Each structure stands twice: as C-alpha cells, then as structure tokens.
Amino acid sequence: MPANMATSMLLLGLIVIICTSVSLTYATSSQPNVIFIMGDDQGYRDIGYHGSLFKTPIMDKLAEEGVKLENYYVQFFCTPTRAQLMTGRYQIRMGLQNGVLDQDQKACLPLDEVTLAEKMQEAGYSTHLIGKWHLGLYREGCLPNNRGFDTFFGFLQGAEYFFSHDTPKGQLDFYRDFEPQWQYNGSYATHLYTDEAIDLINNKDPDKPMFMWLSHQAPHAPLEVPQQYSEPYRDIIEDDNRRTYAGMMACMDEGIGNVTEALKANGIYDNTIIIYTTDNGGPVWNSAYNWPLRAFKGSLFEGGIRGVGFVHSPLLSDKVKGTVSYELIHVSDWLPTLVEGIAGWTTEGTLPLDGINQWETIRDGRSSRRIELLHNIDPLTVLTEGGESWSDSPFDVRIKAAIRLGNWKLLTGDNGEAGWFAPPGVAGLDTEEGDVGDIVRLYNVKRDPEERNNLASKYRILVKCLLRKLARYYEESVEPIYTPHFPEEADPCKNGNNCVWGPWATEE
C-alpha cells in the first residue's frame, strides 16, 4: 500500500474513532432527566382537568402543555402498581396478585427481578427515590438502596402519619438511605419530599442525567394537611375529610410546581421529562372519587385501575403538546419506555417483559403497539356462587380477573355489586349498588367507560376467546407470595430495632 494511501487510511480511522467518541459522549450528556411523580390513592376525578371542585393549577398546566394519557391503566392496589413500575412485568409473574405487602410478612419484590432503577443506573443515571416504597422490608436486600437507588429519603410501608412519620403504635418509619430520621417529627411529609427533590436538583451532577421517583403519600390516608391548604375550601366543600383531602392535593400541586421551577432555575428543564401517574383508583371511604367511573380502589372495574396520567416536557414533538392520547398504555410500559425510549439503553438482562416501549407513542403521537392488557388474575379471591352458564369455560370464572383486548374488557369473579359514587356537589346518578348479576362481564370501555352495559351474553364467542386468554395467563402465573404474618418477630419495639420499622429477618 502506498505511503500516502496508508496515511489517508490512518487519518480516516482516527476521524471515525474521534467522531464515534464525540457521538457517544454527546449521547450520554444529552440523555434526558426523568422526574417520575406518583400520587397515592388519588381518585380519577380528583384533578382539576377531570372536573374536581378543588383546583390543581400546576398539574393542570403541565398536563395542558404536555400529553394527557386518557386510556392509561395502573393496578388496583399500591404494591402491585409499584412492582409493575419497577419490573415492567405483570404481577402474576411475581406472586403479587392479591394485594399489598405488609410489614410483618416475609415477602418483598422478588430479589431476582431486575428493577427500573438498576437499569437506569446501567444507563448512566443517578437514581433517587423520595417518599413511599411499599415493596417489602423484611430483610436488607428488599430495601430501595439495594434495588437500584443511589439515594432514598422516605418510608418503607404503605402509610404513615404525615407530621410524626410513625405508625399507630408509635414506631418510626422514616429513612435517609439506611439511617432512621427522628429529627423530622412535626414537619409535613409533602413539604419534606418537595424540599428533598429540589435539593437533589440543585446539587445535580452536571455530567450525569438524573432519574427521580418522587413517590408521594398524598392524598393517601391518614388525611392530614396544614390548615393553610384546606382553609380556602371551607365555603366550597362541607365535608371535613373531603376538605382535608382537597388541601392535601393542593399542597402536592404546589410542591410539583416548586420542583418544576427548580428544574428551570438550574437550567435543566429543557432536557427533562416530567411524568405524573396515580398508583390506583381512589378509595371512596377516604374521600377520594373516581366519578364517573365505576367502583374504587381494590376493584378491577375502571374506577379501581384507570389512572390519572400525563407527560410534560419540551422534548415532546410540537404536534403532541397540548393533546390527549387515547392510546392504550399500562404502568408496566414505563420500564421499557424509560430505559429504551428515553435513556437509549437496553432492557437486556431483565426477566421477560410485559411492558412495551411507548416513547414514540407519547412523544410523537404514533399508535401504540399495545392491544392487549392483563389487568389481573387473583386466585385467592374466588366467588363461591354464580357462573353456571359458563360451566364449559376454559377458565374458572369464579376467580377474580380482568383482561383487555382492544376496546373490550372482560371481568370474571365479580357479581357487580360495586356502583358509581358522585363526589359532593356533583349532580348525577350516584348509585352505590351496581347491576348485581352474572359473574362474567363484558364491556366496550370506549363506548361505555362507566361499565353500565354488560354485553357478555350478546357476544359469547368473544367472551370465550378472552377466557382462553385468561386461561393461558393463569398457566403462566406463579403462586401468590403473601406469607403468614409474624407480628412478634416484626415488631420493632420487641426485636431490637429501637422502635424503628426495618429489616427483621435474615432467612428467606
């Protein structure tokens, strides 16, 4: 090879290496920050743009300037939703089909599951959890800092008092990483979480993207809020609990605004994606409302699982800003969406995913690839009567389950007792009792989102098709991991944990 040609080839090679290096550096430095905000036990109705009497101006504005997700689903309880967020997998794969994990059970998010936080770490992100965990605490391996979070500031169980940060028997449940935090007694939790988020933003490493899960307890019970937030609703909302609930939402809304302003003040807002979601339907017994959807937290009717959700970011394409997306999206989709779509990383190494990368659907308005969604199969909740007309079913219709295919939704194991609950001050047919009847229910949720017209008897062939799908999912499911309760072993005032909830067992 002539010398000049060899020199040219060498220079070309160097240029390729340099360009590749620049490209990789640019790709890393340009990875968007992700602020993933979760409200707890918030009803579908309980946000301004869904018609609530109380106002949520910050969230309304963020949603109005972004993309509202109006065909978006979570789970019926806290733990299953958080598990699906963290793993991108249906809860039937993890044994979390039945409910929440209690602090005195020897169970947590299975340790072989690769979490969203771990994948974001791999992608080069700093990872932070602020607020509620609720994925198990019985041993150290279950704790957030051992599941992919660089920092943790919050609590481990399902709920605590907002000011004292303890549980009804006086045991503390408030941590910074692995260290109990006694000094915050008297400080309101929503304020603390907001301040922590702002502090992390103010001190962010400029060379590293950030993934923050801002996991609020509000407006979950106990209903507590500084009076300054509930007082403006004294002449609007008569019920004391509902007024307190409104104040809790107002405080969280204010905090989300302050976090957004911190992003702007630090010059990173333009490269940040803000995602907001609820974790399950609202409990009407704690002054939350899902009107006009049917039922409440714990149910597989729409009021228990259709979530409030929106995405806000300057990185969204102009054609989707200010729009509503009716594409089918599920909480399990966030892991591949964040890891592959936003971080530009790979989901290799996880267990097989049920979630789908929805970033192009959200960012550009493209059609979702999701046409099917398993809401749940709970083998521990089984009706003893009903379903005789489906005796030839491939799936035991007495089991509480629900599945979605296109616009069609099938429920089994629910005789329809749950009805519709209108919030105070809203005119409508508030019918606390539903259409009690057959335990197999089919709805076209696009035409009938309130689930008032059961079409199972009219479309029996479609029902059979969906029952076969449920049967296949049931064969793939694992046994529920909910264990017996061990109150004496777990009691932190009796097991040497100095009245602080935390790991209490070493064995599996």
N, C-alpha and C positions, 0 to 999 in steps of 0.2 A: 504494500500500500504506500503510495507516495506520501512524503512527509507532510505536505500541505493538506492532503486529504485526511491523514491521521489527526493532524492538529484540529481540523474542522470537526471531525467526529468527536474529538475530546471536548471541544468547546460546546458542541451540541449536547453532549451528555451532561456537561456541567450546567448548561442552561435548563435542561429538563429537571435535573436534581433541584436546582435553585427554585424554579417555578413550582415544582411539586411541594417543596418545603414551605414556600410562601403560601401556597394554596392551603396546605394543611394547617399552618399557623392561623391563617385567616378564618378557616372553617371553625377552628376551636374558639378563637376570640370572638367570633360572631354568633356563637350559639346563644339563643335567646334565654334570658332568665325566665323562670316559671314560678309564679305565685299562685299556688293552688289553695283556694279558700273553701272551707266546708262549714256550713251551718248545721246545727244539730237539732233534730226534731222540728224543723220548720215546715209548716203546712204549705201545700201548694198555693193556697190563697194568700199566704202571708208575706206578700211582697207588693210594693206599690203598683207595679205594672200588671199584676193579676187582680187588682181591684181592692186591696186591703184598705180599711178605714185609716189605719196609721200609715205614715209615709216612710219610704226608704229612698230618699232622693239620690244618694250616691250610687247605690246599686242600680237604681232605675236608669241613671245617666250612663253608667258603664255598660249596661245591657243595651240601651238605646243606641249607643255608638258602636256596639260590637255585634255579636250574633246571639240571639236568644235561641236556646235549644228547647223546642216545644214538643218533641217526641223523644224525650230523654228519660231513661229509667235507672233507678237505683234499687236497693233492696228494702225489705220490709222492716229491718232492724239495723241497729248500729254496726255490730260486729260483722255480719255478712257483707255489708257495703264496703267497710274498710278493708276487709280481706280481699274482696274483688278488686278494689282500687290498687292494693299493694301487689297483687299477683297477676292480674289480667285473666283470672280463671274463675269459672263458676264455683259457687260454694259447695256443690255436690262433690267436687274433686278433693275437697279439704275436710269434709265432715262437719261443715258449719251450716247445715241446712235448717236447723231447728230454732235458733235464737241467738242470744248473746252469751259471751263468755263471762262467768262470774269470777270474782277474785279468789274464791276458795275452791276452784276446780283445777285439777292438774291437767290443764289443756291450754294451748295458745295457737296462734297461727303456726301451722306445721313448720318445723325448722328446716325441712328440705325444700321449702318454697323459696324461690329467688324473688326478692322484692323490687318494687319500682325504685325505691331509694338506692338499693345496691346497683341497679342498672344505671341510674343517673350518676352515681359515683364513678362507675366504669367509664361513663361518657365524659368525665372530667368536671362534673358539677360538685360544688359544695352542697350538702344536703342538711335540711333543718326541719325538725318537727316542733311546732308550737301548739300546745293545747292537749286535746284528747287523743289517747291511744286506743284503748279498749280492744286489744288483740291478745290479751293474756299477759300474766305477770308472775306465774308461779315459780319460774326459775330464771336465772340471769340471761340465758340465751334467748328468752322471749322478749326482752326489753328493746325499746327503739334503737338505742345506741349499738345494739348487737344485730340489728336488722337493716343496717344501711344508713342510719342517720348520724352525721357528724356531731350534731348538737340536738338536745331535747330539753324543752322547757315546758312543763305541763304536768298532767296527771295520767295515771295508768288505767283507772277503772272507767265505768260508764258515766258516772256523775259524781259531783262533789258540791259542797257549798261554795258559792261564788266569792264570798268575802273571807271565810275562815279556812277554806281549802282542805277541810276534813270531811269525814263521813259521819253518819248519825251517831256513832258511838265515840266520836272524838278522835279517831285515828287519822293522822295526816296522810294525804296523798298528793304531794306536790314536789316536783323534782326539777333540778337542773342537772342534766345528764344523770349520773348515778347518785347524786347527793340530795338528800331531803332539804327542803327550803322552808324553814319555820318562820322566817322574818317577814313573809308577805301577808300574815294574818291581818285582816282589815282592808286589804287592797282588792279592788274588784277585778275578777278574772279577765273580763273582756278588755279592760284597760291594760292589764299586765301583758296580755298576749299582743295587743297592738303595740305597746312600747317595745316589747322584745323584737317584734318584726321590724320596727323602724330602726332599732339599734343594729340589727343584723344588716339591714340595707345600708345604713350609714357607714358601717365598717366592712363592707363587702370587699373582697379581694378583686381589684380591677382586672386581673388577668384570669379570673375564674368565673364561669357562669354559676348562677345560684338556682337551686330548686328548694322552695319553701312550701311545706304543707302547713298552712295556718288553719288548724283544726279547732274551731271554736266550740265551746259547750253551749253557748246561746243559740236558740232560746229554750234549750232543754231544761226541765225541772232540776232542782228547785227554782221556782220563779222568784228571782231576786234581782233588783236593779237599783242604782242610786236614784233617789226621788226626782232629780232634775230631768231624767229621761221619761218618766211616766207621767209627771205632772201636766205636761202640755195636753194630755189626752183625758184629763179629768172631766171635761164637759162634753167629750165625744164618746167615750167608752164607759158605761156604767159599771160593768163587772170588774171587780178589783183585780182578779187574776188575769183577765184579758188585758187590762190596762198595764199591768206589770209586764206581761208578755210583749205588748207593743213597745214599752220602754226598752226592753232587752234587745229588740230588733233595732230600735233607733240608735242604741249605743253601739251595736255591732256595725251598723251602717256608717256611723260617724268614724269608727275605727278603720273601716275599709277605705274611707276617704282619706284618712291621715296616712295610711300605708301608701296609697296611690300618690299622694303629694310628696312623700319621702322618695319614691322612685323618681319623680320628676326633679326634685331638688338635687338628687345625686347624679342626674344626667343619664339614667339607665332606663327610664320609662319607655323610650322609643325602641328598645331592644328587649322588652319584657312582655310576656303573655300572662294575663290575669284570667284565671278560670274560677268560676263560682259554681258550687253544687250543694244541694242538700244531701243528707245521708239516708233519710227515709221519710215516709209520709208523716204528717203531724198527728199527734195524739189529741183527740178532742177532749179527753179528760184533763188535759193540761192546757186548755185554752188555745190549742192550735186548730186550724181549719184547712180543709182541702177542697172546699166547695169550688166548683160544682161536681168535683169528682166523688166517686163513691168510696165510703169507708175511711180508714185511718191507719196509723202505724200498726204493724203486725199483720195486716191483711194483704192478700195478693190482688184485691181489686185496685183500680187505678189510684185511689186515694192513699194507698199504702206504699206504692212503688214508683209513681210518676214524679220525677224530681224537678225542682226549680234549678235551672242551669243556664249559664251564659258564658261566653268567651269575649274578652275585650283586649285589643292590642292594636297598636299602629302597624303591626306586621300582617294584619289581615288585609286581603285584597280589597280595593275600594268598592268592588261590586257587592261585597257581602256586608260591609259596615252598615249598621242600621237595619239589618234584615232579620227575619225569623226563619230558622231552619226547622223543617218538619221531617228531616231525615232521621231514621231510627238509630239512636245512639245509646250505649249502655255504659255503666260505670266501669265494667271490665275493659272497655276500649281505651281508657286513659293510659294504661301502661304502654301498649304499642304506639299510641298516638304521641306520647311524650318522648319515649325512648327513640323510636324510629323517625317519626314525623318531625318532631321539634328539635331534639338533640342530635339527630343524624347518626344515631348509634345503632347497634344491633340487639335484637332480643334473643340471640343465640345464648344458650345456657339456662334459659328458663325451662320450666316444665311446659308441656304443650298448652298454648294459649287458646282461650275462647274469645279474647278481645281482638278487635280489628283496628288498624291504624286509620283514624278518622281525620287526620290533619288536613288532607286536601278537601274533604267534605266541609270542614269548618272554615278553613282559610279561603277556599276558592268557590265554595258553593256546589261542589260536584256531588253526584248521587252517592249515597252510602252503599257500601258493599254488604251491609248487614240487612238481611231479610228475615232472619230467624233469631229468636231470643228465648232462652230458657229462663223464666223468672225464678222458679224453684221447684224442687220435689222434696217434701219433708216427710220421711217415713215414720216419724214419731208422732205425727198429728194425723189421725185416721178416724173418720166418722164410722159409727157402728151401724148406722141405718141409711138406706137410700141407695140409689144407683141400680136398682133391679133391672131397669130397661136397658142397661149396658152390661149385662152379665157376660156377653161374648167379647168384651173389650180385651185388647192385648195388655192393658194397663189397669191396675186396681184403682178404680175411680173413687174409692173411699179415701185415698191418700190425698192430702192437701198438696196441690201442684198447680202450676200455670205455665203456659208456653205461648209465644207469639210467633206468627208466621205472616209476613206482610201486614195487612191491616186487621188480621183475625187473631183473636186471643181466646184461648181455651182455659177454663179453670175446672179443677176437679176437687172433690172433698170439701166443698163449701156449699151449704144449702141456701145461701143468700140472705142470711139474717141481717147483715150489715146494710145500713141505708145511707142517706145523704144528710149532711149536717151543715146548715147555713150559719155563718157567723152572725153575731148580734148586729142588728141594723141593716141586714141584707134581706130584701124581700125574695121569697122563693119557696118552693115546696120542700120544707125541711122535714124529711121523712126518716126518722131514726131506724125504722124497720124496713128491710128490703122485701123483695119478692121471694119469700120462702118457698122452696120447691125442690126440683131435681138437683142432685149434687154434681151434675155435669152442665157447664155453662159455656156458651159460645157467643162472643160479641164481635161486631165490626167496630173497633175502637176509633176508627177515623170518622165514621158516620155517627157513632154512638159512644162518645168518650165517657159519658156518665154511666154506661153499662146498665141501661134500663130495659133492654130488649134482648132476652135470651133466645138465640136462634139455633140452639143445639138440635132440637127436634126437626127443624126445617132442613138442616144441612148435615145429615148424619154421615154421609160419605166423607166430608171434610173433617168432621169430628173424629172419625175412625183413623184418618190419616194422622191427625195431631196426637191421638192416643198412641199410635205406633211410635211416633217420635218420642213421646214421653217414656214409653217402654224402653227404647234404646238408651236414652239418657239414664234411666234408672239402672240399667245393667252396667253402665259406666261409673256409677256413683260409688262412693266409699261409705262405710258406716259412720254415722254421726260420732264425733269425738267428745260430746258432752259427757263428762265424768260425774261420779258421785261428788257430793260436797264434803269438804273437810274443814268445817268451821274452826275446830280447835287448833289444827295444825296451821291454818292460815291466819288466825287471829294475831295481829301484830303486837298486841298488848300481852300476849301469852307465849309467843315463840322467840322472844329475844330481839325483835326488831324495833324496840323502843317506841311502840305505838305508831309506827310508820308502815303503811302498806308497801309491800315489795316482795321480792322472791322469798319463798318459804319452803321450797323443796329442791332437792338436788337430783333425785332419781327421775327417770322418765315417767 
